[in-house]
Amino acid sequence: MAHISIPPALGKGVKADEVSTELSARRTGMSFQRTRMSADRTLMSVIRTALSLISFGFTIYQFFGHLRDENVLSGAHATRNFGSALVYLGVAMVLTGIVFHVQFMLALRRQRTEMRDEGLIHAESKFPISFTLVVAVLLLFLGLAAIASFTFNIGPFR
């Protein structure tokens, strides 16, 4: 029969099946943290793509607007409309990413709480609000400011 060594953190006099259960609970708890970080990475990729769309769209809109204002180019409406469409698309993308992220995180927190209540995990580690979510919300406001700027000719980007 093989001898099972018990990790010092679990104490002496603990049965092997209790050790196995404890280690399993700890691994499951850590997997919640990995899943949370994976959701943050997914939101980061949404932020990168939305930021690219918003910045390219705004740049195209402003560039062709200045060319038209300087009478270098006439009828730049199609390109300005394309630029504004990119901004709208970027804002819609980051808004959708935020909604999906919040829904996923709330479901993950519910499942974690249920598993803690059932005694399957300890859930002693922090489960903080996502800094990535804060950045996504700030990007959303930045995109809305860009839309307000060229739609209503107001705001800091006029």
KOLFIGU-339372 format. One line per 5 residues: number of its first residue (from 1); their letters; for each residue x, y, z of C-alpha. Coordinates in pm, 1 decimal. Layout:
NUM = a = X Y Z ~ ...
This chain:
1 = mahis = 0.0 0.0 0.0 ~ 138.9 341.1 -99.0 ~ 205.7 601.1 163.2 ~ 35.5 937.6 104.3 ~ 212.6 1238.4 244.1
6 = ippal = -11.9 1509.4 377.7 ~ 75.0 1870.3 299.3 ~ 188.4 2049.9 616.5 ~ -73.5 2320.8 568.6 ~ -352.2 2065.6 618.5
11 = gkgvk = -225.6 1936.6 951.7 ~ -156.5 1593.8 1090.8 ~ -415.7 1330.7 1158.9 ~ -610.8 1412.5 844.4 ~ -739.7 1127.7 633.3
16 = adevs = -627.3 1090.6 272.9 ~ -978.5 1141.2 131.9 ~ -1009.7 1465.8 327.9 ~ -681.4 1581.8 179.0 ~ -804.6 1497.0 -168.3
21 = telsa = -1130.8 1684.1 -109.6 ~ -946.1 1987.8 26.4 ~ -706.0 2000.4 -267.7 ~ -993.0 1962.2 -511.5 ~ -1179.8 2250.9 -348.2
26 = rrtgm = -868.7 2467.4 -370.9 ~ -813.9 2383.2 -738.5 ~ -1178.0 2459.8 -814.9 ~ -1152.1 2791.0 -631.0 ~ -844.8 2882.0 -832.5
31 = sfqrt = -1023.5 2791.7 -1154.4 ~ -1282.7 3059.1 -1075.6 ~ -1000.5 3313.5 -1060.2 ~ -860.1 3189.5 -1392.7 ~ -1204.7 3213.9 -1550.2
36 = rmsad = -1246.4 3568.7 -1418.3 ~ -909.6 3669.5 -1564.2 ~ -999.9 3504.9 -1895.0 ~ -1318.3 3712.1 -1910.5 ~ -1106.2 4022.4 -1849.1
41 = rtlms = -875.0 3926.7 -2136.5 ~ -1175.5 3883.4 -2363.7 ~ -1301.6 4228.5 -2268.9 ~ -951.9 4367.8 -2333.4 ~ -963.0 4235.8 -2689.4
46 = virta = -1304.5 4398.5 -2735.9 ~ -1157.7 4725.1 -2603.5 ~ -863.4 4708.1 -2846.1 ~ -1088.4 4649.6 -3144.0 ~ -1343.4 4913.0 -3041.5
51 = lslis = -1069.6 5167.6 -2973.9 ~ -926.4 5104.2 -3320.6 ~ -1266.7 5148.8 -3482.4 ~ -1342.9 5466.0 -3288.6 ~ -1003.7 5625.9 -3346.6
56 = fgfti = -985.1 5536.5 -3716.7 ~ -1341.5 5648.8 -3772.7 ~ -1290.7 5977.4 -3592.8 ~ -964.8 6041.7 -3778.3 ~ -1124.7 5972.7 -4117.1
61 = yqffg = -1420.6 6195.3 -4028.3 ~ -1198.1 6483.6 -3914.6 ~ -947.6 6451.4 -4200.1 ~ -1203.5 6461.7 -4478.4 ~ -1399.9 6728.7 -4296.3
66 = hlrde = -1095.7 6955.4 -4292.2 ~ -1027.2 6885.0 -4659.9 ~ -1383.5 6984.2 -4741.9 ~ -1365.9 7295.8 -4521.4 ~ -1045.1 7407.7 -4698.0
71 = nvlsg = -1209.9 7351.5 -5039.7 ~ -945.3 7094.3 -5130.5 ~ -1210.5 6830.7 -5176.6 ~ -1576.7 6867.7 -5259.1 ~ -1843.3 6617.0 -5172.7
76 = ahatr = -1659.8 6430.9 -4898.0 ~ -1986.8 6322.1 -4744.0 ~ -1941.2 5954.1 -4825.4 ~ -1602.8 5931.9 -4654.4 ~ -1722.9 6132.2 -4354.0
81 = nfgsa = -2023.8 5901.9 -4329.0 ~ -1788.0 5603.3 -4341.2 ~ -1580.9 5755.0 -4060.1 ~ -1885.1 5819.8 -3845.6 ~ -2010.3 5466.0 -3913.2
86 = lvylg = -1679.8 5328.7 -3778.9 ~ -1721.5 5536.0 -3462.4 ~ -2080.0 5414.1 -3416.8 ~ -1964.9 5056.1 -3474.0 ~ -1684.6 5093.1 -3217.7
91 = vamvl = -1921.6 5236.3 -2956.4 ~ -2175.3 4959.1 -3021.6 ~ -1899.7 4700.6 -2992.3 ~ -1768.3 4826.5 -2658.4 ~ -2124.1 4859.8 -2524.3
96 = tgivf = -2201.9 4501.4 -2625.9 ~ -1873.2 4383.0 -2473.4 ~ -1957.4 4556.6 -2144.4 ~ -2304.7 4402.4 -2132.0 ~ -2176.8 4050.7 -2203.8
101 = hvqfm = -1891.5 4090.6 -1953.9 ~ -2123.2 4207.2 -1674.9 ~ -2371.5 3926.5 -1744.8 ~ -2095.3 3664.8 -1744.8 ~ -1934.1 3796.2 -1426.8
106 = lalrr = -2266.4 3808.6 -1241.8 ~ -2337.3 3447.8 -1342.2 ~ -1985.4 3344.7 -1235.7 ~ -2028.5 3515.9 -897.7 ~ -2366.6 3343.4 -849.0
111 = qrtem = -2217.4 3004.6 -927.8 ~ -1923.9 3071.1 -695.5 ~ -2161.4 3168.8 -413.6 ~ -2371.7 2856.9 -468.9 ~ -2064.2 2635.0 -458.5
116 = rdegl = -1941.3 2809.2 -143.7 ~ -2282.0 2764.1 22.6 ~ -2273.8 2393.6 -67.7 ~ -1928.3 2364.5 88.1 ~ -1760.1 2268.6 -238.8
121 = ihaes = -1516.3 2562.0 -232.4 ~ -1393.5 2802.7 33.2 ~ -1429.1 3123.9 -172.5 ~ -1204.1 3314.4 65.7 ~ -1010.8 3500.5 -203.4
126 = kfpis = -1119.7 3839.7 -329.5 ~ -1336.8 3865.1 -636.1 ~ -1284.3 4236.0 -714.0 ~ -1449.8 4451.1 -973.1 ~ -1268.0 4436.9 -1301.4
131 = ftlvv = -1032.8 4725.7 -1378.8 ~ -1074.2 4627.6 -1742.6 ~ -1447.8 4693.4 -1707.7 ~ -1373.1 5042.4 -1572.8 ~ -1151.2 5113.5 -1875.3
136 = avlll = -1424.1 4981.8 -2108.4 ~ -1679.3 5217.6 -1953.6 ~ -1436.8 5509.3 -1992.5 ~ -1386.4 5415.0 -2359.0 ~ -1764.1 5407.3 -2401.4
141 = flgla = -1786.6 5763.1 -2268.2 ~ -1501.0 5870.5 -2495.4 ~ -1679.7 5720.1 -2796.8 ~ -2005.8 5890.6 -2701.1 ~ -1817.9 6220.7 -2669.7
146 = aiasf = -1677.5 6170.5 -3020.2 ~ -2026.6 6101.6 -3154.6 ~ -2163.2 6411.7 -2979.5 ~ -1875.5 6613.3 -3120.6 ~ -1941.9 6545.1 -3484.8
151 = tfnig = -2317.9 6498.8 -3463.1 ~ -2405.4 6807.1 -3260.5 ~ -2078.7 7003.5 -3300.8 ~ -2029.4 7012.3 -2923.5 ~ -1777.4 6875.9 -2679.1
156 = pfr = -1401.2 6864.4 -2662.3 ~ -1344.9 6719.0 -3011.8 ~ -1506.2 6993.4 -3223.8
